[in-house]
Amino acid sequence: MGNTMKKIVALVLTVIGIGFVVWGYELSTSVGSQVTQAVTGAHTDKVMAYYIFGAVSCVIGIYLFKKN
């Protein structure tokens, strides 16, 4: 795979990661999520999955971008 292709993949992973983090934040501000957070004191599993997937994707994308 060419160097340009690797950078494109890294950039796409970073953008997708940021998108999932933002999407998770938007989901965490919903009424249902806020009620769950008020009762249990923690975010819903769906919100946490979006945060984790987004963070991991973003970190891998940045790593691949810096590596090349």
C-alpha positions as CSV (number, residue, x, y, z in Angstrom):
1,M,0.0,0.0,0.0
2,G,1.4,3.4,-0.9
3,N,2.3,6.1,1.5
4,T,-0.6,8.3,0.2
5,M,-3.1,5.6,0.7
6,K,-1.9,5.0,4.3
7,K,-2.3,8.7,5.1
8,I,-5.8,8.7,3.6
9,V,-6.8,5.7,5.8
10,A,-5.3,7.4,8.8
11,L,-7.2,10.6,8.1
12,V,-10.5,8.7,7.6
13,L,-10.0,6.8,10.9
14,T,-9.3,10.1,12.7
15,V,-12.4,11.8,11.3
16,I,-14.6,8.7,12.0
17,G,-13.3,8.7,15.6
18,I,-14.1,12.3,16.1
19,G,-17.5,11.8,14.6
20,F,-18.3,9.0,17.0
21,V,-17.1,11.0,20.0
22,V,-19.3,13.9,19.0
23,W,-22.2,11.5,18.3
24,G,-21.7,9.9,21.8
25,Y,-21.8,13.4,23.4
26,E,-25.0,14.3,21.5
27,L,-26.5,11.0,22.6
28,S,-25.5,11.6,26.2
29,T,-27.4,14.9,26.3
30,S,-30.7,13.2,25.3
31,V,-33.5,13.1,27.9
32,G,-33.4,9.3,28.2
33,S,-29.7,9.2,28.8
34,Q,-29.8,12.0,31.3
35,V,-32.5,10.2,33.3
36,T,-30.4,7.0,33.3
37,Q,-27.4,9.0,34.4
38,A,-29.4,10.6,37.2
39,V,-30.6,7.3,38.5
40,T,-27.5,5.1,38.0
41,G,-24.8,7.8,38.1
42,A,-23.2,6.5,34.9
43,H,-23.6,6.9,31.2
44,T,-25.6,4.3,29.2
45,D,-23.7,1.4,27.6
46,K,-24.4,2.8,24.1
47,V,-22.9,6.2,25.0
48,M,-19.8,4.6,26.5
49,A,-19.4,2.3,23.4
50,Y,-19.5,5.4,21.1
51,Y,-16.9,7.2,23.3
52,I,-14.6,4.2,23.4
53,F,-14.9,3.4,19.7
54,G,-14.3,7.0,18.8
55,A,-11.3,7.4,21.0
56,V,-9.6,4.2,19.9
57,S,-10.3,5.0,16.2
58,C,-9.0,8.5,16.6
59,V,-5.8,7.4,18.4
60,I,-5.1,4.7,15.8
61,G,-5.7,7.3,13.0
62,I,-3.3,9.8,14.6
63,Y,-0.7,7.1,15.2
64,L,-0.8,5.9,11.6
65,F,-0.7,9.5,10.3
66,K,2.4,10.3,12.4
67,K,4.1,7.0,11.6
68,N,4.2,7.7,7.9
